[in-house]
């Protein structure tokens, strides 16, 4: 490597990646121009320099955060990029972790993560995401919602524990999502978390309490151990025979 490359090489690479990122995320550009920029970023991502590679792959992932002006082009480009990035495999993991921690639009990145990571690697990034988006106030909850949507589909005992933890989130829509997820997953082990929520839900949204009661009715679980509490929260929409809830 010559002195000029040593002095200016990384700076030039960064400038090139920045220019390509602008082309990739330009919703009004011609589709062929975005494809060309994505191909160039894939080549840069294959560089031996790990830092440059991560920058290039993070730039590529930015394409998923933008909707092109032509919806057909948008779908085709995202599908194409999803397949190309999934084929990259393990070298993509550092960029996926960084992108997921920094972006508010992570659904596509999580799909790619599922393809390229083993269980340990996937949970490592999920744990980093949970740390970045705890059950606390956030001005924009979109990344948290996408994270929980991804977690919900994983077959692992940790999932119900995580969803139960987010029943304490300040955002009602996040709490509602977690209630629905626990009910949809239908694991009897989730009952204590749902019962605890009902027990502490005085003054809580009627929508959330009703969703729990609807879910418990549909699941048909034996609730006799919690009969006293159930009787205090049941309203006209449900009936309770001391064992099971049902909708009226």
MOLINBEL-V471530 format. One line per field, one symbol per residue. phi: phi as a letter, one per 20 degrees, with the letter a starting at -180 (. if undefined). burial: I if it has 24 or more other ideal C-beta (glycine too) atoms within 12 Angstrom, else O. A space follows every 10 residues. Layout:
phi: ???
burial: ???
//
This chain:
phi: .ffffffcgf ffffffffff ffffdefdff gfffgfffff fffffeffff ffffgfffff ffgfecdffd ffgfffffff fgffffffng geggffffff fddeccgfff ffgffddegf ffffffffff ffcffcfcfc efffffffff fgeeebgfff fffffefeff efffffgfff fffffmegfe ggfffffffd efnfgfgfff fffffffffm ffdffcgffg ffdfdffccc enccebee
burial: OOOOOOOOOO OOIOOIIOOI IOIIIIOOIO IOOIIOIIII IIOIIOOOOO OIIIIIIIII IIIIIIOIOO OOIIOOIIOI IIOIIIOIOO OIIIIIIIII IOIIIIIIII IIIIIIIOOO OIOOIIOIII OOIOIOOOOO IOIIIIIIII IIOIOOOOII OIIIIIIOIO IOOIIIIIII IIIOIOIOOI IOIIIOIIOO IOOOOOOIII IIIIIIIOIO IOIOOIOOII OOIIOOOIOI OOOOIOOO
//
